[in-house]
Amino acid sequence: MSVTLQLPNVLARLAGGQPRLSVDGATLGEVIDQVSGRFPELAPRLRDEKGEPYPFVTIYLNDDDIRFQGGFGAAVKDGDVVTVVPAVAGG
């Protein structure tokens, strides 16, 4: 299944400057594994040392937060769009 992974500029620089990646996988976890294998510097920004999503990085599958869809176990299908939104801090 080919899905599109959209990265913010701050993370795209770790993926060779590519803000959109075409990735294969049956689950979101497989998609993250594929991207992590292709871009090892990006891997620790997408998942923690246990391989789980960070609580402060929001990942959307299409327009739905993955925390309500099974996390990295969420099934993906051809044409889905995964969007990574890192936390923004400041005051």
N, C-alpha and C positions, 0 to 999 in steps of 0.2 A: 504494500500500500504506500503510495507516494503522498506525503503531506508536506506542507510548507511551514517551515519554522521561521518566524519573524523575530528578529533581535533588535533591541534598541542600539543606538550608535555606540554607546559605551561598551557593549558586549560584541558588537559586530567587528570591532577592531581586532578581537581575539579570534575571529573566524575569517581571517584574511580580508577584512573590510567588507564582507558580504552581509547585508542586513536581512537577506532572505535566502534560506537554504532549502533545497529539495531533499527530503529524507524519507527512507523506507522504514516501515515497521508496522507491527500489528497492534502494539500498545504504545502509550506515551513513553513508558520506560524504555522500550526498544528504540524509539526515536531519539531519546536523550542519550542512550548508549551509542548509537550510530554517530551522533554529532560529537560526543565526547571522544570517540575513537579518531575521528577526522581532525578534531581541533582540541588536543589535550589541554591547552591553556584555558579553554572555555569550560571544561568539565567541572572544576571546583566552583564555578559561578552558577551552575545549574542545579547541583545537587550536593548534599553534605557528604561527610566521610562514610556514612552508612548507605549512601546511594539514594537517600530520600530527598524530596523537595524541601528547600529552605522555607521557614514560615514567613520570612520577609521578602521573598521573591514570589510574585503572583504569576502563575502560568494559566493562560486561557486556552481551552480547546474550543475552537470556533469562538463563541462569545461567552462561554461558561467557565467559571473558575474550576480548575481541576480538583480542588479540595472537596468539591461536592459531586465529583464524578469518579471517585476511586483513586485519585492521585496518579502516580505513574502506572498503575494498573488499568487505567482507562483505555478502552479500545479506541483505535483510530481507524478511519477509512479513507480511501483514496479521495483526494481533494480537500481534506480537512486542513485547517489553518491553526497552528499553535503559535501563540504570542507570549513572549516573555517580557514581564514588566518588573524591573528591579525596584526596590524600595527607594524612596526619595526622602532624605532627611534635611532638616533645616528649620529655621524659625524666623 
